[in-house]
Every structure is written in structure tokens, then in C-alpha cells.
Amino acid sequence: MTARPGRPDTPVTAVRAAAYRIPTDAPEADGTLAWDSTTLVVAQVDAGGRQGLGYTYADAACASLVEGLLGGAVTGRDAMDTGACWEAMVRAARNLGRPGLVSCAVSAVDTALWDLKARLLGLPLCRLLGAVRPGVPVYGSGGFTTYDETAARRQLERWTGEWGIPRVKIKIGESWGSETRRDLDRIAFARRVVGPDTELFVDANGAYGRKQAVRMAHAMADHGVTWFEEPVSSDDLDGLRQVRDRVDADVTAGEYGYDLVYFARMVEARAVDCLQVDVTRCGAVTDWLRAAAVAAAHGVEVSGHCAPALHAHAAAAVPNLRHLEYFHDHVRIESMLFDGTLDPHGGVLHPDQGRPGHGLELRHADAERFRVA
């Protein structure tokens, strides 16, 4: 490569990956899935004597993609050229199919590249991207269908009492929507615990049918639910729009978006009041910003899905941000394995302006016992 005027080239010299499987602290389930562990895939990219860090929550198979195909696509390229690196990865993966694990692997590397670029420049990532706010609102998220009242109360009270988060979300749609009475009982219980002034959100994970979702929205209206996430499958854009047109709560979806076309289809279909975008799936910082722009062009706000520590800097640079999901599983993993996680007190995460990049550092010794690849 030819050196650029004013600064030396910073070619990528190494791309490494590792996968870690972390058991949950209790059995967990939502409306359509149950799990007892979460897999974290970490990417590390070297250039100019610095290292960038990124990760995704996906299958361990992503690690071989990161070190193999994607690492080969970016090694030797200038780490400052994040756009060119992103494009090289996507083109290299053409025959593997973009949605799914490929996009998760791309996301891990792209985040690492943006982190690396900011570290090379000595800037916090939000400053490099162009911050529009000093802090990003969060909502407490968990409330799994496997929780009894004691566990649910403990979690809700920690969010609202200990941390002062003014908005919370629980899972409903238990057993593919077959336990609607328990769903409503749990919503009523959550409202009693958090009181009348806390915003209450629910997430059905696509468990309900269209008319069933409308009936449920009307039944939960007395409890002041303002956010109805995936009332039907996120693939059913007509169904999402029909539910949205018939209920008062905001209808939301988008967490399974792996490319811009997905997000464009969703907002063009008028399927959601707020578009969810996941930086660990969508193509990371590069496409998170573009997805937010697609939403903004349609007058729609965006919400970051899970991985709050990783979302914070990119979210701070988006004008049409509503909030981030402070998800129990990922909060727990990030606090266990990383230095530099952010304090949620008052319901706002403030990106650290005193650390370059996104400010996160993997504690390798703590992570090693969970390593699976």
C-alpha cells in the first residue's frame, strides 16, 4: 500500500477469535425458546501496535469465520479504513449467505475495527462517530417466563430501586402463547412491584397469532403497557402492521435484522413504531448507523437490542435513538468478563470519555474457564 500524506499506514496484522459459553444463573425462557447458557464470540484485531476488541452473542462457529475468511479479508488493509474492511468482509462471505452467523461474525470484527481506529486516534468511540448526547437511556430487561414471583420481584426491584431505571420489560407469550392467563397475571404482578410511574414493556418473542396479540394488548391496557415487542413473528410484517394499527402500545421488532434490506422492508411496511437494531448482529457499528439512518428517513426511532456495553458509544451518536436494552444475561456476562462496563444508575449509560475506543477490555483470565473455541 502507498502511505498516505500526514500519517503512516496502519495495516491490520492479525485477527484472532475465541468463543466462551457462560451458564445462566438460573433457567431462562421467553415465549418461544428456553436456554441455560449464552455463547460469546470475541474478535481481536491488531494494527499499529494497538488492539481493537469486538464481540457477538452467537454460536461458537463464528470464531472460525472470524479467524479464517473474515480475517483474511481484512489482514493487510489499513485499519483506519473501516468502510473498506467492512465491504471486503461482506464480499468475501458472499457464497456463505449474509444473514445469520456470517453477519454476527462480521459484526464482531467490524466492532473491533472501529474500537481499534478510535484507539489509534486516542479518542473515545462516540467522539470519533460524532456524539449527539452525553448519555443513553436504558430499560431493565429480563423477566423470564421461568421466574417465580420471588425471582421476578428481586430483579424488578433491583432495576427500579437500586439502580433507579424508570422503564422495565418482562417476557410474555409463554409456551408459544398458550398460557395467556399466566401472562396477564405476570404483567399485573410486575405493575404492582414497579408502581404506577415506571414504564412497563412486554416482549412476546413472536409467540402470538395476530388477533390473539390484539386481544392481549387490550387485556393488558389497564396495566399501562406502552411497549409490545414482537407480538407476532418479526417475519410477519403484515401481522405487525395490523397489530400496530389496532393497539395503543408501541409495536416494536427488528432484533433479528442482519442487513439493511431487512430494516428497510420493516419500516417501509409501517410494521413498527420503534425499530430494534442489534450491533452484534446487524453488521456492527458500520451498519448500525446506517440502519438508524434508514429508520430516521421514515420518521422512526431506534432502540439498541441487548449488549448494552457494546451499544453505548454508537447509540450516543444517533439522533433518533429511543433507548438501549439493559438485558440481564448480557449485563451479567459483560460485568463478569470485561473491564470498562458502564453504570446504569438513573436509567442512563454515559460512555466513558476518558478511555479510547469503546473502553472495554476482556479479562482473559476470568474468561478462560468458559472457553469452548
C-alpha positions in Angstrom: 0.0 0.0 0.0 1.1 3.6 -0.6 1.5 5.7 2.5 -1.0 8.5 3.0 0.1 12.1 3.4 0.2 13.2 7.1 0.2 9.8 8.7 1.7 6.3 8.3 -0.4 3.4 7.2 -1.7 1.1 9.9 -2.2 -2.3 8.3 -4.1 -5.0 10.1 -1.5 -7.5 11.2 -3.6 -10.1 13.0 -7.2 -11.1 13.6 -7.9 -13.6 16.4 -11.1 -15.0 17.9 -12.3 -17.0 20.9 -15.6 -18.4 22.0 -16.9 -18.6 25.5 -20.0 -20.4 26.8 -21.3 -19.0 30.0 -24.1 -20.8 32.0 -27.1 -18.7 33.1 -27.5 -18.0 36.7 -31.0 -19.7 36.6 -33.1 -21.4 34.0 -34.3 -18.9 31.4 -37.1 -18.9 28.8 -39.2 -16.5 26.8 -42.3 -17.2 24.7 -40.7 -19.4 22.1 -37.3 -20.5 23.4 -35.5 -21.8 26.6 -31.8 -21.8 27.3 -29.3 -22.5 30.0 -26.2 -20.8 28.6 -25.1 -17.9 26.4 -22.2 -18.1 23.9 -19.9 -15.0 23.5 -17.6 -14.8 20.5 -14.8 -12.3 20.8 -12.8 -10.8 18.0 -9.4 -9.0 18.4 -7.8 -7.1 15.6 -4.2 -5.8 15.7 -2.7 -2.8 13.9 -0.1 -0.1 14.7 0.8 -1.6 18.0 -2.8 -1.4 19.3 -5.6 -3.9 19.6 -9.3 -3.5 18.9 -12.0 -5.6 20.6 -15.4 -6.7 19.3 -17.8 -9.4 20.1 -21.1 -11.1 19.2 -23.5 -13.3 21.0 -23.8 -16.3 18.6 -22.7 -19.8 18.0 -19.0 -20.7 18.6 -18.8 -21.5 14.8 -18.4 -17.7 14.3 -14.9 -17.9 15.7 -13.6 -19.9 12.8 -15.2 -17.4 10.4 -13.5 -14.5 12.2 -10.1 -16.0 12.1 -10.4 -17.6 8.7 -12.4 -16.0 5.9 -13.0 -12.6 7.5 -9.6 -12.3 9.0 -8.1 -13.0 5.6 -10.3 -10.3 4.0 -9.0 -7.5 6.3 -5.4 -8.5 7.1 -3.1 -6.1 5.3 -5.8 -3.5 4.9 -5.5 -0.1 6.6 -7.3 -0.4 10.0 -8.3 3.2 9.6 -10.4 2.3 6.5 -13.3 0.7 8.4 -15.6 1.0 5.5 -13.3 -0.7 3.1 -12.7 -3.5 5.6 -16.4 -4.0 6.1 -17.0 -4.2 2.4 -14.2 -6.7 1.9 -15.7 -9.0 4.6 -19.2 -8.9 3.1 -17.9 -9.6 -0.4 -15.7 -12.4 0.8 -18.7 -14.0 2.5 -21.0 -13.8 -0.5 -21.4 -17.5 -1.0 -22.0 -18.3 2.6 -25.1 -16.2 2.9 -25.1 -12.8 4.7 -27.9 -13.2 7.3 -27.3 -15.3 10.5 -23.9 -16.4 11.7 -21.9 -14.6 8.9 -23.4 -11.3 9.9 -22.7 -12.0 13.6 -19.0 -12.7 12.7 -18.8 -9.6 10.5 -20.3 -7.6 13.4 -17.6 -8.8 15.9 -14.8 -7.9 13.5 -16.3 -4.5 12.5 -16.7 -3.5 16.1 -13.1 -4.5 16.8 -12.0 -2.4 13.8 -13.9 0.7 15.0 -12.6 0.2 18.5 -9.1 -0.1 17.1 -9.4 3.0 14.9 -10.6 5.1 17.9 -7.7 3.8 20.0 -5.2 4.6 17.3 -6.6 8.2 17.2 -6.7 8.4 21.0 -10.5 9.1 21.0 -13.5 7.6 22.7 -15.5 5.9 20.0 -18.6 8.2 20.5 -16.3 11.2 19.8 -15.0 9.6 16.6 -18.5 8.9 15.5 -19.8 12.3 16.5 -21.8 12.2 19.7 -25.2 13.8 19.9 -25.9 13.1 23.6 -23.7 12.6 26.7 -25.7 9.6 27.9 -28.1 7.0 26.5 -31.4 5.9 28.3 -31.8 2.2 29.2 -34.6 -0.1 30.2 -34.2 -3.1 32.5 -34.9 -6.3 30.6 -35.3 -9.9 31.7 -38.4 -11.0 33.5 -38.1 -14.6 32.0 -41.2 -16.8 32.0 -39.3 -19.3 34.1 -39.1 -16.9 37.1 -41.3 -17.3 40.1 -42.6 -14.2 41.9 -39.6 -14.1 44.2 -37.1 -14.0 41.4 -39.1 -11.6 39.4 -39.6 -9.2 42.3 -35.9 -9.3 43.1 -35.0 -8.3 39.5 -37.6 -5.7 39.1 -36.8 -4.0 42.4 -33.1 -4.0 41.6 -33.8 -2.2 38.3 -36.1 0.4 39.8 -35.0 0.6 43.4 -31.2 0.0 43.5 -30.5 1.5 40.0 -33.4 3.9 39.5 -34.2 2.7 36.0 -37.6 4.2 35.1 -38.5 1.6 32.5 -38.6 -2.2 32.6 -39.5 -5.2 30.4 -40.7 -8.7 31.0 -41.2 -11.7 28.8 -44.7 -13.0 27.9 -46.2 -15.3 25.4 -45.3 -18.3 27.5 -45.3 -21.7 25.7 -46.0 -20.2 22.3 -48.9 -18.1 23.6 -50.7 -21.0 25.2 -50.5 -19.5 28.8 -52.2 -16.2 28.3 -53.8 -16.1 31.8 -50.3 -16.5 33.4 -49.0 -13.8 31.0 -51.6 -11.4 32.3 -51.1 -12.3 35.9 -47.3 -11.7 35.5 -48.0 -8.3 33.9 -50.3 -7.4 36.7 -47.6 -8.5 39.2 -44.9 -6.5 37.5 -47.0 -3.4 37.6 -47.7 -3.9 41.4 -44.0 -4.2 42.0 -42.7 -1.3 40.0 -45.6 1.1 40.8 -47.6 3.4 38.6 -44.8 5.7 37.5 -42.4 3.2 35.9 -42.9 2.4 32.2 -43.8 -1.2 31.7 -42.8 -3.1 28.5 -43.5 -6.6 27.4 -41.9 -8.9 24.8 -43.8 -11.9 23.3 -40.9 -13.1 21.1 -43.4 -13.7 18.3 -45.5 -16.2 20.3 -49.0 -14.9 19.5 -51.2 -15.0 16.5 -52.4 -11.7 15.0 -55.8 -11.5 16.6 -54.6 -13.1 19.8 -51.9 -10.4 20.1 -54.6 -7.7 19.7 -56.8 -9.3 22.4 -53.8 -9.5 24.7 -52.9 -5.8 24.1 -56.4 -4.8 25.0 -56.3 -7.0 28.1 -53.1 -5.5 29.3 -54.1 -1.9 28.6 -55.2 -1.4 32.2 -51.7 -2.1 33.4 -50.2 0.8 31.3 -48.1 -1.3 29.0 -46.5 1.1 26.5 -44.2 -1.3 24.5 -45.3 -4.5 22.9 -42.3 -6.2 21.4 -42.8 -8.9 18.7 -46.4 -9.5 19.4 -46.3 -11.8 16.3 -43.4 -13.1 14.4 -41.0 -10.4 13.2 -41.1 -12.1 9.8 -44.9 -11.3 9.6 -44.7 -7.7 8.5 -48.4 -7.6 7.6 -49.3 -9.0 11.0 -47.1 -6.5 12.8 -48.7 -3.7 10.9 -52.2 -5.0 11.6 -51.5 -5.3 15.4 -49.9 -1.8 15.4 -52.9 -0.3 13.8 -55.2 -1.8 16.5 -53.4 -1.2 19.8 -52.3 1.7 21.8 -48.9 0.3 22.9 -45.9 0.9 20.6 -45.3 -2.2 18.5 -41.6 -3.0 18.0 -39.3 -5.5 16.3 -36.1 -5.7 14.4 -33.7 -7.6 16.6 -33.2 -10.3 14.0 -32.1 -7.9 11.3 -28.8 -8.9 9.7 -28.7 -6.4 6.8 -30.1 -3.0 5.7 -32.7 -4.6 3.4 -34.4 -6.2 6.4 -34.6 -2.9 8.2 -35.8 -1.1 5.1 -38.6 -3.6 4.5 -39.7 -3.4 8.1 -40.0 0.4 8.2 -41.4 0.7 4.7 -44.1 -1.8 5.7 -45.1 0.5 8.6 -44.7 -2.5 10.8 -43.2 -0.9 13.9 -43.3 2.2 16.0 -39.7 1.8 17.0 -37.1 -0.2 15.2 -34.8 -2.5 17.2 -31.3 -2.9 15.9 -28.6 -5.2 17.4 -25.0 -4.1 16.9 -23.8 -7.7 17.5 -25.9 -9.0 14.5 -26.6 -6.2 12.1 -23.1 -5.6 10.7 -21.9 -3.7 13.8 -21.2 0.0 14.0 -21.0 0.4 10.3 -24.5 -0.8 9.6 -26.0 0.2 13.0 -25.5 3.8 12.0 -26.9 3.1 8.5 -29.9 1.2 9.9 -30.6 4.2 12.2 -30.5 6.5 9.2 -33.0 4.2 7.3 -35.3 4.5 10.3 -34.8 8.2 10.6 -35.8 8.7 6.9 -39.2 7.2 7.8 -39.6 9.1 11.0 -39.0 6.1 13.2 -36.8 5.9 16.3 -34.4 3.1 17.0 -33.7 1.0 20.2 -30.5 -1.0 20.8 -31.1 -4.7 21.4 -29.1 -6.3 24.2 -25.3 -6.0 24.7 -25.6 -2.5 26.4 -21.9 -2.1 27.0 -21.2 -2.5 23.3 -24.1 -0.3 22.1 -23.4 2.7 24.2 -21.0 4.6 22.1 -22.7 4.0 18.7 -26.1 4.8 20.3 -24.8 8.1 21.7 -24.1 9.1 18.0 -27.6 8.5 16.8 -30.1 11.4 16.8 -33.2 9.2 16.6 -32.3 6.9 19.5 -35.0 6.0 22.0 -33.1 3.7 24.4 -31.0 0.6 24.9 -31.9 -2.7 26.3 -30.2 -3.4 29.6 -30.6 -7.2 29.2 -29.9 -9.4 32.3 -27.9 -12.1 30.5 -25.6 -9.7 28.7 -25.2 -7.3 31.6 -24.1 -10.2 33.8 -21.6 -11.6 31.2 -20.2 -8.2 30.4 -19.6 -7.4 34.1 -18.1 -10.8 34.7 -15.6 -10.8 31.8 -14.9 -7.1 30.9 -13.4 -4.1 32.4 -15.0 -0.8 31.4 -18.7 -1.6 31.7 -21.0 1.3 32.4 -23.1 2.2 35.5 -26.9 2.2 34.8 -27.9 4.3 37.8 -30.6 6.8 37.0 -31.5 4.8 33.9 -28.7 6.2 31.7 -25.4 4.9 30.5 -22.7 7.5 30.0 -19.9 6.4 27.5 -16.6 6.9 29.2 -14.9 10.0 27.7 -11.6 9.2 29.4 -10.9 5.9 27.6 -10.1 5.5 23.9 -12.3 3.2 21.8 -15.4 1.8 23.4 -13.5 1.4 26.7 -14.0 -2.3 27.1 -11.1 -4.7 28.0 -11.5 -8.5 28.1 -10.3 -10.1 31.3 -8.7 -13.1 29.7 -8.0 -15.0 33.0 -11.6 -14.7 34.0 -12.9 -15.7 30.6 -10.6 -18.7 30.1 -12.6 -21.2 32.2 -15.6 -20.6 29.8 -13.7 -21.0 26.6 -15.0 -23.5 24.1 -13.2 -22.5 20.9 
